[in-house]
Amino acid sequence: MADPSSHNASLRAGQVVLPITLVALVACSDLAVLVGLRTRLDKLPVTSISASLVGKGAAGAVTALAPGASARLVIVATTQDGKQLVTAGAGHGKVLLDSFVFTPNLVQLGKRGKVSLPADPRLSDGKVASIHIATVGHPDVVTDLDIAVRYDVAFVANFSGSGGMNGVDGNNGLDGSPGADATPSIDPTTGLPGPVGPGGNGGDGGAGGNGGNGWDGAPGAAVHVWLRLKPGSDRVLQAKVTGKGTGDARDLYYLIDAKGGSLKVTADGGSGGEGGAGGRGGRGGPGGVGNPSGLSGRDGTRGFDGWRGNDGAAGTITVSVDPAAQQFVSILSLSNRSGSGRPGPAPIFMNEPVPPLW
């Protein structure tokens, strides 16, 4: 008769393996629906839907997005009998997002429900972003999610140089070969073993390779910042930041609400890359057994460590502030240090008329 305990153990093992197998299989949405892990709404009696945005982790509900920010979309569907079905992903429900047709305005919508607002405020200035959502199989069940745009956040304009890559570590040296063991000679007359000869010497270990030198850090850019009040506003500021000299010259634009908003501009040099470690020398081979035994080979020398790369130089920062915006200059924070942390040239501030930036 079979041992019941062994049968139960096999069953428990099966219960552990089965969910793991299913998780691997349900990457396909159709199969996930088939096994009941996901749901589509086209054949369910849906009467209404509502939509909202949530932040990462425990950030909670999101009612507005700043330029360059994103949040996750959650949709709740209500059926005739009052049941509420929530989308998978950020909503932690079972409804697939392909149960809906989306028409986004100003925002971009990713396949997993990530809603992103373009970083350039010129695209959203004075506008309201929105997403029109229709339910597949229920043409009358629709909703619109309006997304306000906010500017009271901490923006960053990064024109710092990149850090240098680390040098490659040197190869380890090869170990020396062992010396051959001596074999006793045979007396040709008696056929008996004769005296044992000396063992062979072990081979020397190979030298380790030298580590490669670290790459130099890139210098910070030459940055120019323009700051002025947005036309018609008494506290929202337009900013334009231009950087040159990093191989990544570009113009960045910002709208900043002085009540809670800020702009940090960085033009730091990148730190030099660390030199690669020298390779370990190979171990000398052991001497062969004999009379006397062979000498062990000498260990190979360790390779030299590579030199650290040079730190990038600090960039420069010039700020042009319109006279009407002078009272808000404190929303700016500036950083231009070398890759080793030494302060760069003091930023230059100029009080001069700045025309509308767009």
N, C-alpha and C positions, 0 to 999 in steps of 0.2 A: 504493500500500500504506500502511495506517495506521501511524503512528509508534508503536512499542511503548512508548516512554518516556511518551508522552502517555496511553496506555491505563493503564499502571501508576500514573501520577499520579492519574488519575480514580479508580482502584480504591482508592488510599491515601486520597483525599478521602472516598470512600464509607465506608471503615473508620472514619474519624473521625466522620462524621455519624451513622452507624447507632447507636452506643451512646448518643449524646446523644438521639436520637429515642426509643430504648427507655426511657431514664430518664424522659422526659416521659410516656410511655404507661403505665408500670407503676405509676402511682399507684393504679390499680385492682388490688386483690389478685388477682382472678380472672385477669386478664391476666398478672400477675406469675407465677402458677402455670403458666399456659399456656406461657410462654416459658422456664420453668425457673429463674427467679430466686428464686422462693419455693416452699415445699412445705407441703402439708397432710398430716396423719397418718392420716386416716380409712381410707385404703386401703393403708396400709403395715403390715407385721407387727411392730407395736410390742409389746414385752413389759414394759417398765418405764419410769418417768420419775422424775427427781429435780429439785428446785428449790432455788434459792439467790438471794440478793440481792447486788448489787454497787453500789458508789458511783460517783460521777461521775469521769470521766477515769481516772487511775491509782490511785484510792482503794482498789481491791481489794474483797475479800469483806466483806460487812456481815452481822454476826450479831445485831445489836440496833439498835433505833431509839429516838431520844429523841423526846419529844413535839414535834410540829411538823416533824420531819425526814422525809426520804423517801429511797428507794433504787430501783433498777431490778431487775425480776424476770428471771431467766434460768432456762430449763427445758431439760434434756437428756433426750432420748428415746433409748432403746436398742432396737434391732430384734433379730429372731431370729438374724441372722447376726453380731451384735456391733457393728454400726455405731452410732455416736452422732450424733444429729441435734440441733442446737442452735437455739434460737429466734432470730429476727431482732431487731434493735435492740441492746440492751445485750449480748446474747450473740454478736453478729456472725455469726449463722448464717442459715439460710434458712427455718426453720419459722415459720409464721404463728401468732400468739397465738390466733387464732380456732380453732385445733386443740384448744383446751381450754375447759372450763367451770370458772369460778372461784366459790368461795363464801368471801368474805373475812369475817373476824371482827375487829372493832375497827379494822382498817385500811381505807383506801380504795384501790381499784385502778383506775388510769387505763387508757385504751385502748391506750397504748403501753407498758404494763407498769410504770408508775410506781406504787410502793407508798408511801402516806403515812399517818403516824400522826397523829391529831388533836392539836392543840397543847394542849388542855386536859387536864392530867394526871388530873383527876377521873374521866375516862372510862376510863383505863387503869390506874389505881392498883390494884396487887395482882393484875392480870390478865396473861394471856399472849395476844398477838395471834397470829393464824394465818390461813392461806389453804388451803382444801381445793381440790385441783386434780384434775379428771377429764379423761380424754382422749376427744375426740369419736370415735365409732366403735369405741371399746374400753372398755366400761363397767367392766371389771375392772382397768384400768390407771389407778391413782390414786396420789396422794401428798399428804401434809400438810406444810406449811412452818410451823413455829413460829417466832415472832419475839419475842425478849425485848425488854423496855423498859428503857432505860438513862436515868440521871439525872445522870451525871458529865460534863456538857458545859457549855459557856458559853452561858447564856440571856441574852436581852436584852429588857427591857421599855421600849419607846420611846414616850414621851409628849412628844416635842419638837414645837415648832411647825413648820409647813411654811415653806419659803422663799418670798418674794414673787416673782411673775412679773416677767420683764423687760418694760420698756416697748417699745412698737412703734417701729421706726425710721421717721423721717419720709420722705415721698416726695421723690424728686429733682425739682428744678424742670425745666420744659420748656426745651429749647434755643430760642433766638430764631430767627426765620425769616431767611433770607439776603436781602440787598437785591437789587433787580432790576438786571440789567445794562442799561446804556444802549444804545440803538440809534441809528445815524447817521440824521440827517434826510436827506430826498431833495429836491434842488433841483427845484422844479416846472417850471423852464424847460428845464434841460439834462437832467434825469433822473439826474444824477450824485449820489453820496453827499455829503452835507454834513458839517459837523463833528459829532463825537460829544459828546453831552451828559453831564452828571454821572451817576454810578451811584447807585442808591438805597442808603440807609443800612440796615444790618442791624438786625433787631429785638433788643431786650434779652432776655436769658435770664430765665426765671422763678425766683423765690426757692424755695429748698428748704423743705420742711415741717419743723416742729419735731418732735423725737423725743418719744414719750410718756414720762411719768414711770413709774419702776418701782413695783411694788406693795410695800406693807409686809410684812415677815415676820411670821408669827403668833407669839404668845408661847408659851413653854412652859407646861405644865399645872401645876396644884397637885396634887402626887402624894403619896399616903400608902402606905407599905409596912408590911406586917405579917409578922413572921418568927417561927417557932416550930419545935420539933422535931416530926416526924411522930409521932403516938402509937405507942408500942411500938418506936421506933427511937432509936439513940444517935448517929446522924450524918446521917440524911436529914431535910431541912428542908422544911416547908411554907411557901410565901410567897404573899401576895396583894398585888397592886399595883393601886391605883385612881387614876385621873387625872380631873381636872375642869378645865373652863375652856378646852379646845381645840376645843369643838364635837364632840369625839369621846370623850365620857366612857364609860369601860368598866372592867370588872374583869378582871384577868388573874391566872391561877393557875399556880404552879410547884411541882414537886418537885425538890429539888436535893440530890444526894449531895455532902456536904462534902469527900469525898475525890475531888478532880478537878473538881467542879462549881462554878459561880459564877453570879451574877446581876448584870448591869449595868442600872441604871435611869437613863434620860436624860429630862431636862425642859428641854432647851435651847430658846432662842428661834430662830426662823428668820431667816436673813439677808434683808435687803431686796433687792428685785430691781434690777438695773441699769437706768438710764435708756436709752431708745432713742436711737440716733445721729441727729443732725440730717441732713436730706436735703441732698444736693449741689445747689448752685445751677446752674441751666441755663446753658449757654455762650451767649454773645452770637452772633447770626448774623453771618456775614461780609458786608462791604459789597459792593455790586454793582460790576462793572467799568464804568468810564466815564472821563470827562475833566472833573473828577477822579473817582477811584473813590470810592464811598460809604464812610462810616465804619462800622466794625464795631460791632455792638451790645454793650452792657455785660453782663458775666457777672452772673447772679443771685446774691444773697447765700445763704450756706449757712444751713440751719436750725439752731436751737439744740438741743443735746443735752438729753434729758429728765433730770430729777432722779432720783437713786438713791432707792429706797424706804427707809423707816425699818427698822432691825433690830428684830426681836421681842425682848421682854423675857424674861429668864430666868424659868423656873418655880421653884416651891418644892418641897422634898422633906422629908417627915416620916417617920421610921422608928420603929415600935413593935416592940421586941424582947422576947420572953419571957425571963425570967431563965435558964431552962434552955438557951437558945440563944445566950446572950451570947458564949460561947467561939467561936462560928462566925460572928460578925458580919463577919469579914474576907472572907467569900465575896461580900459586897456591894461594888460600886463604883458611885459616884453621880456624875452630871454635870448641872449646871444653870448654863449660861452664856447670856449674851445672844447675839443673832445676830452681834454684832461680836466675840464671844469674851470679854467681860468676865464675871468670876465673879458669880454671883447670890448670894442670901442663903445663908448656911451651912446645910446640912441639920441638922434637929433630930432627935436620938435620944432616945427615951423607953424606959426599962427598966420594963416593966409586963406583967402577965399577958396573954397572948394565947390565947384559946380555940381549939380545933381549927377550922381554916379550912374544912373540909368533912367 
